[in-house]
Every structure is written in C-alpha cells, then in structure tokens.
C-alpha cells in the first residue's frame, strides 16, 4: 500500500521538487515522525502511496525515475 524509500538529501525539498518538476506528490517522511532525542526517524524518507490505478501508478513511477535521473547529474 505504501513504499518508504530512503532519499538523498532533505525529504521536504525532495517532495517539493518532485511535485514542481514532475507533478508527482509524495509525503516527506519527516511529516510522519516526531523528534526523539533530537532526531526524526522519518527524515530522509518519503512515503509513496500506491492508491491510484495501475496505469497512473506506473506513470508516476516513470516520472519519479525521470526526476531521479535529473538529480544524478
């Protein structure tokens, strides 16, 4: 139902940039955790909900892959 990948960098910046560049919305992991001893266990992750149709999910995955290729440059 959800994917919980680790991303490089700030999860909030990643989610915002993905939405701006590829029109794909993911939730920053830091929004789902709370700080414990000065650390948020959700930081550095995003939550991807697999709730759309198969066709929409595959299209979003393709857009995420394009986004990640652009990040690697």
N, C-alpha and C positions, 0 to 999 in steps of 0.2 A: 504494500500500500504506500509506503514511503521509502525513499532512498536517503541515505545520510552520508554523503561523501565528504571527505576532508578536502578543503581547497587551500591553495597557496595564497596567503595574504589575509586581508581583513574580510570577514564574511559579509558585512554590511555593504562595503564597497563593491564586492563581487556581485551581490544580488542587484544592487542599483545599476551597475554597468551592464549586466546581462539583460535586465529589463530595457534599458535605454538602447542597447545595440541590437538585441535580437528579439525583443518583445516577449521574453520568457520570464515568468515570475517564479522565483524560489524564495524561501523564507530563510533569513540568516539564522544560523544555529544559536547565536548569542541571544536571540529573542526568546528562545525556548528554555534557556538555562538561567540560573541565577548564580551570582558570585558566591563562592565558598572559599574562604581563606584567600581572597583577592584574585581568584581565578574563576572564569566562567567555563564550565565544561563543554558548552555548545560552541564557543568561539572557534573559528577555523573550520566550521562545517556549514553546510546548507541542507535544508530539508526540501526534497523534491517529492511532491505528491503525485502519485500515479492514479489520478481520478478522472482524467478525460478519456475520450475514446482512444482506441488503439492507434488510429490514424493520427490524431492530434498529439498523442504521446510520442510517437515515432518522429513526427515533425519537430516537436520541441527538443527531442534528443539530438536530432540533426543540427538544430540551431545552437544548442549548447556545445556540440562538437566544433562548430564553426567559431564560436566565441572563444573556446579554449585554444584553438589553433592560432587565433589572433593574439591571445595572451602570451603564447610561447615565443613570439617574435621579439 
